Amino acid sequence: MVNPDLVIDERRDMPLVQDPHFVLGHGHDMVNQQSHSLGTLVETHEPDMDLRPMDDNEIGLEQGMSQSYFLAPGIDHEMTLPHGPDGEYHQEYDLGNEHENKYAMVDVKVVNSESGETRLNQDDSGTENHDRQLALTSQVSELGFDENDELVVMENCDVENLEDINQISSPHYSASQLQIVTTSPIVQSRTMIPVPTHELSVGQEFPDVQSCRRALRDMAIALHFEIQTVKSDKTRFTAKCASEGCPWRVHAAKLPGVPTFTIRTIHSEHKCAGIDHLGHQQASVQWVASSVERRLRENPHCKPKEILEDIHRVHGITLSYKQAWRGKERFMATLRGSFEEDYRLLPQYCNQVRRTNPGSMASVCVNPLDNSFQRLFISYQASIYGFLNACRPLIGLDRTVLKNKYLGTLLFATGFDGDGGLFPLAFGVVDEENDETWMWFLSELHKLLDTNTENMPRLTILSDRRKSIIDTVELNFPTAFHGFCMLHLSESFRKEFNNGILTNLLWEAANVLTITEFEAKIAEIEEISQDAAYWIRRVPPHLWANAHFEGSRFGNLSANIVESLNAWILEASGLPIVQMMECIRRQLMTWFNERREASMQWTSILVPSAEQQVTKALENARTYQVLRANEAEFEVISLEGTNVVDIRNRSCSCRGWQVHGVPCSHAVSALLSCRQNVHRFSESCFTVATYRKAYSQTIHPIPDRTLWHEMSGVAEGEDDSMEEVVVNPPKSLRPPPAQPRKRRAQSGERSGTKRVVHCSRCYQIGHFRTTCATPI
């Protein structure tokens, strides 16, 4: 029979000894002859005595130990352990060595089943010497009684032979008085960080008065009572419990000659019941900032709601959402610096941009009345050079709202490299987005392009075409084609009609190349919704559709700058302004280097995206029939129809060559017929050589702000008057966010459209069967 209560425990400090003998003497204490403690045996009241082996997994030791069994008699007797013939223990084994015979250790107590007492051996000198402690042998010994009625262990007895516990017999002991008692395995515990006791004592010292106040604050919050300051000056600090009539009081004073404060008197007894509300007077914003320091260091994006939950769980305090937000902002200010300091450093930062990256543009504008920040414009010389000499003549305009302490907007002007990647050209930060700020930004952009080249290419500009941008583009870039960004146009269309099929048809209509195909797509939209077709026709097609567009977009229908840069631009928009611009500069610097190195591995003539288009065109062109009219014109016949190709003007009647800048399949077929190199007839911006030129310049690092004063030299021909200007933060301070609340819908706005009900009696609408009054 197996006893489920029998669980073997271990003692790691007991070495293994072979062939021990246990003798139960008359001293009522379980000891060995050398006064070595055998541990403890936990009390049990199980009358039956069964044995259960314990496997190695339950023991929990790396060193293997096998089955062991202990018997405890119901009454106290003395157990002695005789030595070997030489007075020494037989063959000791250390726990660190493995042996084929493994052992399990238990702690032994002497249990008196009659009185209920449990006594430990008081002589534990044996535990001090690990080399002298004892263990059981690998062979389980048989228990019996000798002639003097002493319980002894017989050697060489296997477990299988212990089938009946009644084999142990004595005129003085019954089987019910003998019990097998063991403890559960010891589980290793982790080292825990000690919890502060928040106890104060007379004579306790603090480095300064602030440390003393913080200690009192933390103690009051931990013990759930509020304190009231009685006196506080440079040499004394006295506080008492805020509850009326409570005698708790503490007085601290400054030691002479040092800033150290020491507690002189303290009355630590409370007679109040503590605070009776959920908040706490001492839970200030600074306390919140210090409480969440570790969490914010691990996760700076932790939300105020999560901070509230942590403080309530740990301290039992309920704070407002605004207080948690302010506490987070205060700690983040200490971690990353203040927003105000970054605004003051803007003139020096612009000087460092111009100094480290010669040819770059960096300027800051302030309000002349109070020197408050208004605008910042930065464009790096590497971007300017790459755009003018190697990028597509296409600029996308976009903006994103800043997420930091002060209101503002970040404006973008972005080009596109030959492989279709974003090529940021210029950045502007304004205190408010309006017609005036867009006018300023685009005028700075025009100045930048006009200053660096005499033959500025005819640009194509993509934006959401809001009125402020339309007017400023027409004024600063009168010859440029200004089209819709299809991402903004389709988003407005989706919000209006909320139909995925119609939205997809709108994109297909924008992508088709010929007017016939465009009209066919509009007809499909009209079959589904005439309102949608009317909405689309109100937008001039030459502003968004490839079939009518007059500019050169090279397949770029949208300037989704913010969405493409979303991975890092959103994080940067929440930083102080100098750190935000540094985050942008580091990203650009990394992009330029990575793309420059990647292009060095390309072995083709065209960039990968253009090479893929040409490869596909070559596959399709092999089945076409080509008829040559003269040295430049060709007629290409295919299953789709007949197209006219002019290799001199780089045009095809399918308009694929003109729209994408890479020869279409008809043009490829014509070029192959006259043995021309197809790659030479692609636009220069799609070649690998031009791509490498776009990223040939370097955006250089800017030293740490602590070194700016040492490197404050002004470039030749530049005005250093702004160096002395102290830029104040903008007037538009962002209000602290309120905790988001669920808005309860009013009775009239619970649903956009009322559910139409039908009567099952007259089959009319507007009423139910129970209220039907129609005669049948």
Salt bridges, closest charged atoms under 4 A:
ASP13 OD1 - ARG11 NE 3.08
ASP29 OD1 - ARG119 NH1 2.69
GLU43 OE2 - HIS45 NE2 3.19
GLU58 OE1 - ARG52 NH1 3.69
ASP76 OD2 - ARG119 NH2 2.80
ASP107 OD1 - ARG11 NH1 3.36
ASP149 OD2 - HIS172 NE2 2.52
GLU155 OE2 - HIS21 NE2 2.44
ASP218 OD1 - ARG217 NE 3.32
GLU226 OE2 - HIS277 NE2 3.01
ASP233 OD2 - ARG236 NH2 3.10
GLU293 OE2 - ARG297 NH2 3.26
GLU306 OE1 - ARG295 NH2 3.15
ASP310 OD2 - ARG295 NH1 2.72
ASP310 OD1 - ARG313 NH2 2.81
GLU329 OE1 - ARG336 NH2 3.41
GLU340 OE2 - LYS405 NZ 2.87
GLU341 OE1 - ARG344 NH2 2.98
ASP342 OD1 - ARG705 NH1 3.03
ASP370 OD2 - LYS731 NZ 3.36
ASP417 OD2 - ARG595 NH1 3.66
GLU433 OE2 - ARG399 NE 3.27
GLU433 OE2 - ARG466 NH1 3.08
GLU436 OE2 - ARG375 NH2 2.95
GLU444 OE2 - LYS447 NZ 3.27
ASP464 OD2 - ARG399 NH1 3.52
ASP464 OD2 - ARG466 NE 3.17
ASP471 OD2 - LYS467 NZ 2.99
GLU491 OE2 - ARG494 NH2 2.61
GLU508 OE1 - LYS521 NZ 2.79
GLU519 OE1 - ARG537 NH1 3.94
GLU524 OE2 - LYS521 NZ 3.90
GLU582 OE2 - ARG585 NE 2.79
GLU582 OE1 - ARG586 NH2 3.73
GLU611 OE2 - HIS679 NE2 3.18
GLU631 OE2 - ARG648 NH2 3.14
GLU718 OE1 - ARG354 NE 2.81
GLU749 OE2 - ARG743 NH2 2.76
